[in-house]
Amino acid sequence: MAPPTTTPGSEFPFSLERPFVLRLDPLLLLAVLALLGCSLVAISGATSDDVPGAPHHFVIRQAVAAAAGVVLMFAVAAFDYSRLSDLRRGLYVVTIVTIALVFLIGGVTRGSRRWIDLPFFTFQPSELGKLLLIVALAGFVVERARRLRDRETTAWVTLLALVPAILVIAQPDLGSGLVYVAIAVVILFVAGAPWRHFAALGALAAVAVALVLAAAPAAGVQVLEPYQVDRLTAFLHPSDDPGDEGYQQSQSRIAIGSGEKTGRGSERATQTRLNFLPEHHTDFIFAVVGETYGFVGAALILSLYALLIWRSLRILTMAKNLFGALIAAGIVAMLMFQVFVNVGMTVGIVPITGVTLPLLSYGGSSVLVTLLAVGLLQSIHVQARDVAARKGRVHTF
């Protein structure tokens, strides 16, 4: 048997004989578990008065989803992700079908039809669709590996992403639809699409925005819901309407600012406890952290996300094949886009689009899908280290 390979900067030797858990990326696992712990703490303090007689209603549900997700994460990490390439067409069909089912059997909540009610929980297909689309697009790109710079490849990847994105936006869920677009753009970038293709896509995007926001309304066609247009208007002119569409962002900034350095504590966090801050356990959970734990708490959360994204990028660079690199790229795009948009809308630098904060916001579908995505990242990491060990190479942390 070959001697174990010692990783520089680590006290532990790495070899194929090590237990599976020790072959995972420890820093990625640390970031994920720490974010889940922070989520339970933040949700517990924010929702203790939301359900009369059941102060732990939301935190228990979040804990159950987190526990189930961690189990799935380890299961996926032990699976060879390369086998998913052959399932790309089936996964894409499942993506379209599950999203389309929302229009047929989905329940309506606050004017949006995004969820399907199942016996034990509410399932949001657009969340699962993000991960399925990543795997499907990665498979399609690998299938065209010899034609990555062709216009047809860029056009097909863009079209394959736009179909589910349009369906999601029609629910309406603009934020999740934009996540689908971001995933496709990053996968094309990592695959090596020429810059002129991105310039063409940018020009098409500009034309589409002009049509949606100007030309279509002038012709009497409403592509976006009125409240979505109002949110964009409120973002551009926040002082014009602080009591209506600008209310959420205004209250979020007040909450974060009132936390100062170390926060007000859960009992004195009046913006959260008195329900001035809307959706405090979902879309605006970062504002809850800012008010309750101040700059220190917000900095901790952002540091954990930085660690999560750094390790994801590291796994992208060490993937054993193009398929793994593209999956990692899509997951990085999904995480980075959601973190930037969610935190950005709470501090007022981007419009409110309803994007959740991965692993921190309340929501079983979001937590489960994010942990499945982390499981795929761990699978890519394990497979890459196994290949390196067989070839006698060494990967550093």
C-alpha positions in Angstrom: 0.0 0.0 0.0 1.3 3.4 -0.9 2.2 5.7 2.0 -0.3 8.4 2.9 0.2 11.8 1.4 0.7 14.6 3.9 -1.0 17.9 3.1 1.2 21.0 3.8 -0.2 23.1 6.6 -2.1 20.2 8.0 -1.2 17.7 10.8 -3.3 15.0 9.2 -2.2 12.8 6.3 -4.5 12.3 3.4 -5.0 9.0 1.7 -7.8 6.9 0.2 -7.8 4.9 3.5 -9.0 7.8 5.6 -12.6 7.8 6.8 -15.0 9.4 4.4 -15.9 12.3 6.7 -12.2 13.3 7.0 -11.9 13.5 3.2 -14.5 16.3 3.1 -13.5 19.9 2.9 -13.5 20.8 6.7 -13.6 24.6 6.2 -16.6 24.4 3.9 -18.3 22.1 6.4 -17.5 24.5 9.2 -19.0 27.5 7.3 -22.2 25.6 6.5 -22.8 24.3 10.1 -21.9 27.7 11.6 -24.4 29.5 9.3 -27.1 26.9 10.2 -26.4 27.6 13.9 -26.6 31.4 13.3 -29.9 30.9 11.5 -31.5 29.0 14.4 -30.3 31.7 16.8 -31.6 34.6 14.7 -34.9 33.0 13.8 -35.5 32.0 17.5 -35.1 35.6 18.6 -37.1 37.1 15.7 -40.1 34.9 15.8 -40.7 34.1 19.5 -43.8 36.3 19.5 -45.1 35.5 16.0 -47.2 32.5 16.9 -49.2 32.8 20.1 -48.5 29.9 22.5 -45.7 28.5 20.2 -42.6 30.6 20.6 -40.4 27.9 19.0 -42.7 27.2 16.0 -40.4 28.5 13.3 -37.1 27.5 14.8 -38.2 23.9 15.3 -39.3 23.7 11.6 -36.0 25.3 10.5 -34.0 22.8 12.7 -35.8 19.8 11.2 -35.1 21.1 7.7 -31.5 21.7 8.6 -31.1 18.2 10.1 -32.6 16.5 7.1 -30.5 18.7 4.8 -27.3 17.8 6.5 -28.1 14.1 6.1 -28.8 14.6 2.4 -25.6 16.6 2.1 -23.5 13.7 3.4 -25.3 11.3 1.2 -24.7 13.4 -1.9 -21.1 13.9 -0.9 -20.6 10.1 -0.9 -22.0 9.9 -4.5 -19.9 10.2 -7.6 -21.3 13.4 -9.2 -20.0 12.4 -12.6 -22.8 10.0 -13.0 -25.3 12.9 -13.2 -24.0 13.9 -16.6 -26.0 11.1 -18.2 -29.1 12.3 -16.5 -28.9 15.9 -17.9 -32.0 15.7 -20.1 -34.1 14.0 -17.5 -33.1 16.6 -14.9 -34.0 19.4 -17.2 -37.4 18.0 -17.9 -38.0 17.6 -14.2 -37.0 21.2 -13.7 -39.6 22.4 -16.3 -42.3 20.1 -15.1 -42.1 20.8 -11.4 -42.0 24.6 -12.0 -45.0 24.3 -14.4 -46.9 22.2 -11.8 -47.1 25.3 -9.6 -49.5 26.9 -12.1 -51.8 23.9 -11.9 -51.8 22.9 -8.3 -49.8 25.5 -6.4 -51.3 27.5 -3.6 -51.6 31.3 -3.8 -50.0 33.3 -1.0 -49.9 37.1 -1.0 -50.6 37.2 -4.8 -47.8 34.7 -5.7 -48.2 31.2 -6.8 -44.8 29.6 -5.9 -45.5 26.7 -3.6 -47.0 23.2 -3.7 -48.6 22.0 -0.5 -47.4 18.5 0.4 -48.6 16.4 3.5 -45.8 17.4 5.8 -44.3 20.6 4.3 -44.6 23.2 1.6 -42.4 22.7 -1.4 -41.1 25.5 -3.6 -40.1 24.0 -7.0 -38.2 27.1 -8.1 -35.6 26.4 -5.3 -35.0 22.9 -6.5 -35.0 24.1 -10.1 -31.8 26.2 -9.4 -29.8 23.1 -8.6 -31.3 20.9 -11.3 -30.6 23.6 -13.9 -27.0 23.8 -12.8 -26.4 20.1 -13.3 -28.4 20.0 -16.5 -26.5 23.0 -18.0 -23.2 21.6 -17.0 -24.1 18.3 -18.7 -25.2 20.1 -21.9 -22.0 22.1 -22.0 -19.8 19.0 -21.5 -21.7 17.3 -24.3 -20.6 20.2 -26.6 -17.1 20.3 -25.2 -15.5 20.5 -28.7 -17.8 23.4 -29.7 -17.6 25.6 -26.5 -16.8 28.7 -28.5 -19.5 28.3 -31.1 -22.4 30.8 -31.1 -24.8 27.8 -31.1 -23.5 26.6 -27.7 -24.0 30.0 -26.1 -27.4 30.4 -27.7 -28.6 26.9 -26.5 -27.3 27.4 -22.9 -29.0 30.8 -22.8 -32.3 29.4 -24.1 -32.3 26.4 -21.8 -31.9 28.8 -18.8 -34.4 31.4 -20.0 -37.3 28.9 -20.3 -37.4 28.0 -16.6 -36.5 31.6 -15.7 -39.5 33.0 -17.5 -41.8 30.4 -15.9 -40.5 31.4 -12.4 -40.8 35.1 -13.1 -44.4 34.5 -14.2 -45.3 33.1 -10.7 -44.3 35.9 -10.0 -40.8 35.5 -8.5 -38.4 37.9 -10.2 -35.5 37.3 -7.8 -35.4 33.5 -8.4 -35.7 34.0 -12.1 -32.7 36.3 -12.1 -30.7 33.6 -10.2 -31.4 31.2 -13.1 -29.9 33.8 -15.5 -26.9 34.4 -13.3 -26.2 30.7 -13.2 -26.2 30.4 -17.0 -23.9 33.4 -17.4 -21.3 32.1 -15.0 -21.4 28.6 -16.5 -20.8 30.1 -19.9 -17.9 32.2 -18.5 -16.2 29.2 -16.9 -16.8 27.1 -20.0 -14.8 29.7 -22.0 -17.4 31.4 -24.1 -15.9 34.4 -26.1 -16.4 37.9 -24.8 -18.2 38.9 -27.9 -21.0 36.4 -26.9 -21.3 38.1 -23.5 -21.4 41.5 -25.2 -24.3 40.3 -27.4 -26.1 38.9 -24.4 -25.7 42.2 -22.6 -27.1 44.1 -25.5 -30.1 41.7 -25.7 -30.6 42.1 -21.9 -30.7 45.9 -22.3 -33.3 45.6 -25.0 -35.4 43.2 -22.9 -35.3 45.6 -19.9 -36.3 48.5 -22.1 -39.2 46.5 -23.5 -40.4 45.3 -20.1 -40.1 48.7 -18.3 -41.0 51.1 -21.1 -42.3 49.7 -24.4 -44.6 47.0 -23.1 -46.4 49.3 -20.5 -46.8 52.0 -23.2 -48.6 49.4 -25.4 -50.8 48.4 -22.5 -49.0 45.2 -21.7 -47.9 44.6 -18.1 -45.0 42.1 -18.0 -44.2 42.8 -14.4 -46.7 43.0 -11.6 -47.6 46.5 -10.4 -46.0 46.0 -7.0 -42.7 44.9 -8.7 -42.7 48.1 -10.7 -43.4 50.1 -7.6 -40.5 48.5 -5.7 -38.1 49.4 -8.5 -39.5 53.0 -8.5 -39.2 53.1 -4.7 -35.6 52.0 -4.9 -34.7 54.7 -7.4 -36.5 57.3 -5.4 -36.6 56.0 -1.8 -37.5 59.4 -0.2 -40.6 59.8 -2.4 -42.6 57.0 -0.9 -41.2 56.0 2.5 -44.6 54.8 3.8 -45.7 52.4 1.1 -43.4 50.5 -1.3 -40.3 52.2 0.3 -41.4 51.1 3.7 -39.6 47.7 3.8 -36.2 49.1 2.8 -36.6 52.1 5.1 -37.4 49.9 8.1 -34.5 47.5 7.2 -32.0 50.3 7.2 -33.4 51.7 10.5 -33.0 48.2 12.1 -29.5 47.7 10.9 -28.5 51.2 12.0 -30.0 50.9 15.4 -27.9 47.8 16.1 -24.7 49.9 16.1 -21.5 47.9 17.2 -22.8 45.1 19.3 -26.6 45.1 18.8 -29.6 45.7 21.0 -30.3 42.1 22.0 -33.4 40.2 21.1 -35.5 41.7 23.9 -34.7 45.3 22.9 -34.8 44.8 19.1 -38.0 46.9 18.7 -37.9 46.9 14.9 -38.1 43.2 14.9 -40.2 42.4 18.0 -42.8 45.1 17.2 -43.1 44.0 13.6 -42.0 47.2 12.1 -39.6 45.1 10.0 -41.6 42.9 7.6 -40.7 39.4 6.7 -38.1 39.4 9.5 -37.5 35.7 9.4 -37.2 35.3 5.6 -36.2 38.1 3.3 -34.9 40.5 6.0 -33.2 38.1 8.3 -29.9 40.0 7.8 -31.5 43.1 9.1 -32.6 41.1 12.2 -29.0 40.1 12.7 -27.9 43.7 12.3 -30.4 45.0 14.8 -30.0 42.3 17.4 -26.2 41.6 17.2 -24.9 44.8 15.6 -21.9 45.2 13.4 -20.2 42.3 15.2 -23.0 39.9 14.3 -23.3 41.2 10.7 -19.6 40.9 10.2 -19.6 37.3 11.5 -22.3 36.4 9.0 -20.5 38.0 6.1 -17.2 36.3 7.1 -18.9 32.9 7.1 -20.3 33.6 3.6 -16.8 34.7 2.5 -15.4 31.4 3.8 -18.2 29.5 2.1 -17.6 31.1 -1.3 -13.8 30.9 -1.0 -14.0 27.2 -0.4 -16.5 26.8 -3.3 -14.1 28.6 -5.6 -11.3 26.4 -4.4 -13.2 23.3 -5.2 -14.0 24.7 -8.7 -10.3 24.9 -9.4 -9.5 21.4 -8.2 -12.3 19.5 -9.9 -11.2 16.4 -11.7 -13.2 17.2 -14.9 -15.0 20.0 -16.7 -18.4 18.7 -15.5 -17.4 19.1 -11.9 -15.9 22.6 -12.5 -19.1 23.7 -14.2 -21.3 22.4 -11.4 -19.2 24.2 -8.8 -19.3 27.4 -10.9 -23.1 27.2 -11.1 -23.3 26.7 -7.3 -21.0 29.6 -6.7 -23.1 31.8 -8.9 -26.3 30.8 -7.1 -24.8 31.5 -3.7 -23.0 34.7 -4.5 -25.9 36.2 -6.4 -28.4 35.4 -3.6 -26.0 36.7 -0.8 -25.3 40.0 -2.7 -28.9 40.7 -3.6 -30.3 39.8 -0.2 -27.8 41.8 1.8 -27.9 44.5 -0.8 -31.6 45.0 -0.6 -31.5 45.1 3.2 -29.0 48.0 3.2 -30.7 49.7 0.2 -28.2 49.3 -2.6 -30.4 47.0 -4.8 -34.2 46.7 -5.3 -36.3 44.3 -3.2 -36.7 41.1 -5.2 -37.6 38.5 -2.6 -34.4 36.6 -2.7 -33.7 34.6 0.4 -30.3 34.5 2.2 -28.9 31.0 1.8 -28.8 28.9 5.0 -29.9 31.8 7.1 -33.4 32.7 6.0 -36.3 30.6 7.2 -37.5 28.2 4.6 -37.3 24.4 4.3 -37.0 24.3 0.5 -34.2 26.8 0.4 -32.2 25.1 3.2 -32.6 21.6 1.7 -31.6 22.7 -1.8 -28.6 24.7 -0.5 -27.4 21.8 1.5 -27.8 19.5 -1.5 -25.7 21.9 -3.4 -23.0 21.8 -0.7 -23.1 18.1 -0.9 -22.3 18.2 -4.6 -19.4 20.6 -3.8 -18.1 18.1 -1.2 -18.5 15.3 -3.8 -16.4 17.2 -6.3 -13.8 17.8 -3.5 -13.7 14.2 -2.5 -13.4 12.9 -6.1 -10.6 15.4 -6.8 -8.6 14.5 -3.8 -9.0 10.8 -4.5 -7.7 11.3 -8.0 -4.8 13.3 -6.7 -4.0 10.7 -4.1 -3.9 8.0 -6.8 -1.5 10.0 -8.8 0.7 10.9 -5.8 -0.2 14.6 -6.0 -0.9 16.9 -3.1 -3.6 19.5 -2.6 -3.2 22.2 0.0 -6.1 23.7 1.9 
